[in-house]
Amino acid sequence: MTDIKKIVLTGGPCAGKTTALVRIIEHFSSLGFKVFTIPEVPTLFTQAGMNYLTKNKAFFYEGEKATLEIQLALEDKFLRMAEQCQTPSIIVCDRGAMDISAYMTPETWDDITRAVGTSTPQLRERYDAVLHLVSAADGAEEYYTTANNAQRYEKQDEEGLRIARMLDKKVMHAWTGHPHLRVINNHNDFETKMRRVLKEIRTVLGLPLPIEEERKYIVQITGPLPDDSTSSEITQTYLKGNPDAEERLRKRSWGKKNVYVHTTKKQISDSEELVTERQLNQNLYEMMLPLADPERNTIRKTRHSFIWQGQYFEIDSFQDHLQGLTILETKGIAEGEPVKVPPFLKILNDITGNKDYYNYNLARKRPS
């Protein structure tokens, strides 16, 4: 089998990764997949004698370099094994290569990647999806515990919670720029968090999904956004020629880093849709642009993404023909669960489920 998906399960301390791995193995094994899991390499190293808090810079450097080398070697060896299977396979990594970068300075990370013969863009491209589970220290503090990981350095007190939140955001920023980075919120019901993990992996595998509405609001920004929010520029072009599906091209830019994605959405029943995504190179993206639907404008918007009290939000500020429109969208907040609206936002209108505000319809050209 050649189309083997490699998925990273990451997040801050006490995020639910251990439970999620068990659910993934059970769920996808029952669907006929062979599930390979790559263990968390830093934990293996800590158990073997590595001290990531050492003051010895040379020891730290060699330990982190070895951590990256073993991470990549394990992934490559398991990929070769998966290629020999006669049944469909997936590889799930308990943390991936970019997690390592969150625990050192950018300069040290650059030195290590050069020494290993790789780079940040190359490391991100190794994975088909990255699922970031938000730490319980952010929005679900009553469930934060160190009991299930004896190697954890973040203790169960206020200072430990602060460090855990900081690490959670540093890990998420390390993966920012991956085309299929999905942030999995904390929930009042932990089972909802686990279902969201399974749903995102089903998307990567091209399996049907239940149709769910993310909550959306027209908002006014009334104050400064969080310092740790990430900003990106999005250009979205809808394509013509497929009457049974919605197709779009998306260019998303973080500074000089560009990612190009082709997405197809097809409704297969009243309650299910099939979503497929594939990353493109710049040349193929530009070759497909002439297929743009002449009845729809290109959508351009600036997106700010951030976690607020354990919930993940995206704010889209539209440009061009939609100038002045700002939409807040929640990600993975369960039905009936309250939205923790940040104080720097004023909700003007709840547009959840309002098809007029779907990007596909906002792009439609109006009669002049």
C-alpha positions in Angstrom: 0.0 0.0 0.0 1.5 3.4 -1.0 -1.0 6.0 0.2 0.0 5.9 3.9 -1.1 8.8 6.0 1.2 10.0 8.8 -0.5 12.0 11.5 1.0 13.8 14.5 -0.9 13.9 17.8 0.5 16.8 19.8 -0.4 19.5 22.3 0.5 20.8 25.7 0.9 18.9 29.0 -2.1 16.8 30.1 -4.0 17.2 26.8 -5.4 13.7 26.5 -3.0 12.3 24.0 -2.6 8.9 25.7 -6.3 8.3 25.7 -6.6 9.6 22.2 -4.1 7.1 21.0 -6.0 4.2 22.5 -9.3 5.5 20.8 -7.5 5.9 17.4 -6.2 2.4 17.5 -9.6 0.9 18.5 -11.6 3.0 16.0 -9.5 2.6 12.9 -8.5 -1.0 13.5 -12.3 -1.7 13.6 -12.5 -0.1 10.1 -9.8 -2.4 8.7 -6.8 -0.1 9.1 -3.4 -1.3 10.3 -2.5 1.4 12.9 1.2 2.0 13.7 2.1 4.3 16.6 5.4 6.1 17.1 6.2 6.5 20.8 7.0 9.9 22.3 10.8 10.0 21.8 11.6 12.7 24.5 9.9 10.5 27.1 12.0 7.5 26.0 15.2 9.6 26.3 14.2 11.0 29.7 13.6 7.5 31.0 17.1 6.5 29.6 18.9 9.3 31.4 18.5 12.5 29.3 18.0 15.7 31.3 16.3 18.3 29.1 16.6 20.8 31.9 20.4 20.5 32.1 22.6 23.6 32.3 25.2 21.8 30.3 24.8 23.3 26.8 26.9 20.7 25.0 25.0 17.8 26.7 21.6 19.5 25.9 22.6 20.0 22.2 23.7 16.4 21.7 20.6 15.1 23.5 18.2 17.2 21.4 20.1 16.4 18.2 19.8 12.7 19.0 16.1 13.1 19.8 15.5 14.5 16.4 17.6 11.9 14.7 15.8 9.0 16.5 12.4 10.6 15.8 13.0 10.7 12.1 14.6 7.2 12.0 11.6 5.7 13.8 9.2 7.3 11.4 11.1 6.2 8.4 11.4 2.6 9.6 7.7 2.3 10.4 6.8 3.8 7.0 8.9 1.1 5.3 7.0 -1.5 7.4 3.6 0.0 6.6 4.5 -0.1 2.9 4.6 -3.9 3.1 1.1 -4.3 4.5 -1.7 -5.5 2.3 -4.3 -3.6 4.2 -4.6 0.2 4.4 -2.3 1.7 7.1 -1.9 4.9 9.0 1.0 6.0 11.2 0.2 8.1 14.3 3.1 9.9 16.0 3.0 10.7 19.7 4.5 14.1 19.0 6.4 14.9 15.8 9.7 16.5 14.8 8.5 20.1 15.2 7.6 19.6 18.8 11.3 19.4 19.6 11.8 23.0 18.5 9.4 24.3 21.1 11.9 23.6 23.9 14.9 25.6 22.7 15.9 28.9 21.1 15.3 29.3 17.3 19.1 29.6 16.9 19.8 26.2 18.6 17.0 24.6 16.5 18.5 26.0 13.3 21.9 24.6 14.3 20.4 21.2 15.0 18.4 20.9 11.8 21.4 21.9 9.7 23.5 19.3 11.5 20.9 16.6 10.8 20.6 17.7 7.2 17.0 19.0 7.2 15.0 22.2 7.8 11.7 23.4 9.4 9.8 23.4 6.0 11.0 19.9 5.2 10.0 18.6 8.7 6.5 20.0 8.5 6.0 18.4 5.1 6.7 14.9 6.5 3.2 14.8 8.0 -0.3 14.7 6.4 -2.0 16.2 9.4 -1.2 17.7 12.8 -3.8 17.5 15.6 -3.0 19.8 18.5 -4.9 18.8 21.7 -5.2 21.9 24.0 -3.7 21.3 27.5 -6.2 20.9 30.3 -4.2 23.7 32.0 -6.0 26.1 29.6 -9.7 26.1 30.3 -10.0 22.8 32.0 -7.8 23.3 35.0 -9.8 21.0 37.3 -8.8 18.1 35.1 -5.0 19.0 35.0 -2.9 16.3 36.6 0.7 15.1 36.6 -0.3 11.6 37.9 -0.3 10.0 34.5 3.2 11.0 33.5 6.0 10.7 36.0 8.4 12.4 33.6 6.4 15.6 33.5 8.3 18.8 34.6 5.2 21.0 34.9 3.8 20.5 38.4 0.2 20.7 39.6 0.2 24.2 41.0 -0.3 27.7 39.7 3.2 28.0 38.4 2.9 24.6 36.8 -0.3 25.6 35.1 1.3 28.8 33.8 4.2 26.8 32.4 1.9 24.2 30.8 -0.1 27.0 29.1 3.0 28.6 27.8 4.3 25.2 26.4 0.9 24.5 24.9 1.1 27.7 22.8 4.8 27.3 22.0 4.0 23.8 20.5 1.1 25.1 18.5 3.2 27.9 17.1 5.9 25.4 16.2 3.4 23.7 13.8 1.9 26.9 12.5 2.2 26.9 8.7 1.1 23.2 8.3 -1.8 23.1 5.9 -3.8 20.6 8.0 -3.1 21.8 11.5 -6.3 21.3 13.6 -6.6 22.5 17.2 -8.8 20.3 19.4 -10.4 22.3 22.2 -11.1 21.2 25.8 -14.7 20.5 26.5 -17.0 20.0 29.5 -17.4 16.5 28.1 -14.0 14.8 27.4 -15.7 12.4 25.0 -16.4 15.3 22.7 -12.7 16.1 22.5 -12.0 12.4 21.6 -14.7 12.4 18.9 -13.2 15.5 17.4 -9.9 13.7 17.1 -11.4 10.8 15.3 -13.4 13.1 13.0 -10.3 15.0 11.9 -8.4 11.7 11.1 -11.4 10.5 9.1 -11.1 13.7 7.1 -7.5 13.0 6.3 -8.4 9.5 5.2 -11.2 10.7 3.0 -14.0 8.9 5.0 -17.5 10.4 5.2 -18.2 12.9 8.0 -21.3 14.0 9.8 -22.3 17.5 8.8 -21.7 19.9 11.7 -22.0 23.6 12.0 -19.2 25.6 13.6 -20.6 28.6 15.4 -20.0 31.9 13.6 -20.6 35.5 14.5 -20.2 38.9 12.9 -18.1 40.8 15.4 -16.4 44.1 16.0 -12.8 44.0 17.4 -12.8 46.4 20.4 -9.3 45.8 21.8 -5.9 44.3 21.1 -5.8 40.7 20.2 -3.7 38.3 22.3 0.1 38.6 21.9 0.4 34.9 21.1 -2.2 35.0 18.3 -1.0 34.0 14.8 -1.7 36.0 11.7 -2.0 34.8 8.1 -3.2 36.0 4.8 -5.7 33.8 2.9 -6.6 34.0 -0.8 -9.5 31.7 -1.8 -10.6 31.0 -5.3 -13.6 28.8 -6.2 -13.4 26.7 -9.3 -16.0 25.9 -12.0 -16.8 22.7 -13.8 -18.0 20.3 -11.0 -21.8 20.6 -10.6 -21.8 17.9 -7.8 -19.2 19.4 -5.5 -17.7 22.6 -4.2 -14.1 23.1 -5.2 -11.7 25.7 -4.1 -8.0 26.7 -4.2 -6.5 28.3 -1.2 -3.2 30.2 -0.7 -2.4 30.8 2.9 0.7 32.9 3.8 2.6 33.4 7.0 5.1 36.0 6.2 7.2 34.5 3.3 5.9 31.0 3.9 3.1 30.0 1.4 0.9 26.9 1.5 -1.4 25.9 -1.4 -4.3 23.6 -0.9 -7.0 22.2 -3.2 -10.2 21.3 -1.4 -13.3 19.4 -2.6 -16.6 19.2 -0.6 -19.3 16.8 -1.7 -22.5 16.2 0.1 -23.3 12.5 -0.1 -26.5 12.5 2.1 -28.6 14.8 4.2 -26.3 14.2 7.1 -22.9 13.4 5.6 -20.3 15.1 3.4 -17.0 14.0 1.9 -14.1 16.5 2.2 -10.8 15.9 0.5 -7.8 18.1 0.7 -4.5 17.9 -1.2 -1.5 20.2 -0.9 -0.2 21.7 -4.2 3.0 23.2 -5.3 3.0 26.8 -6.5 3.2 25.8 -10.2 0.2 23.5 -10.0 -1.7 26.1 -8.0 -1.1 28.8 -10.7 -2.0 26.3 -13.5 -5.4 25.7 -11.9 -6.2 29.4 -11.2 -7.6 29.9 -14.8 -10.3 27.4 -13.9 -11.8 30.0 -11.5 -15.6 30.3 -11.5 -16.4 33.5 -13.4 -19.6 33.9 -11.3 -17.6 34.2 -8.0 -15.1 36.8 -6.7 -11.8 35.7 -5.2 -12.0 36.0 -1.4 -9.1 37.7 0.4 -9.0 37.9 4.2 -6.6 38.2 7.1 -7.0 35.5 9.7 -6.0 35.7 13.4 -6.0 32.4 15.3 -5.7 32.0 19.0 -6.7 29.9 22.0 -8.8 31.7 24.7 -9.6 29.9 27.9 -9.1 26.5 26.3 -11.3 27.3 23.2 -9.9 27.8 19.7 -11.0 30.8 17.6 -10.4 32.3 14.2 -11.2 35.9 13.3 -11.4 36.6 9.6 -11.2 40.2 8.5 -12.3 40.4 4.8 -11.0 42.6 2.1 -12.0 43.9 -1.4 -15.7 43.6 -2.0 -16.3 42.4 1.6 -14.2 45.1 3.2 -15.5 45.8 6.8 -16.9 42.3 7.4 -15.3 40.6 10.3 -16.4 37.0 11.3 -15.5 35.0 14.4 -15.6 31.3 14.0 -15.3 28.7 16.8 -13.6 25.4 16.3 -14.8 22.2 17.8 -17.1 23.7 20.5 -19.8 21.1 21.3 -23.5 21.7 20.8 -24.9 23.3 24.0 -21.5 24.2 25.3 -21.1 27.9 26.0 -18.7 30.0 23.9 -16.2 31.9 26.0 -16.3 35.1 24.0 -13.1 37.1 24.5 -13.5 40.6 26.0 -11.9 42.3 23.1 -14.7 41.2 20.8 -18.3 42.5 20.5 -20.8 40.2 18.9 -23.0 42.0 16.4 -24.9 39.0 15.0 -25.0 35.2 15.4 -24.8 33.8 11.8 -24.4 30.1 12.7 -26.0 28.0 10.0 -26.8 31.1 7.9 -25.8 30.0 4.4 -25.5 33.6 3.2 -22.3 33.8 5.1 -20.7 30.7 3.8 -17.5 31.7 2.0 -18.9 30.0 -1.2 -21.9 32.3 -1.1 -20.0 35.4 0.0 -17.9 35.0 -3.1 -20.9 35.1 -5.5 -20.9 38.1 -7.7 -23.9 40.4 -7.3 -25.7 42.0 -10.2 -24.3 45.5 -10.8 
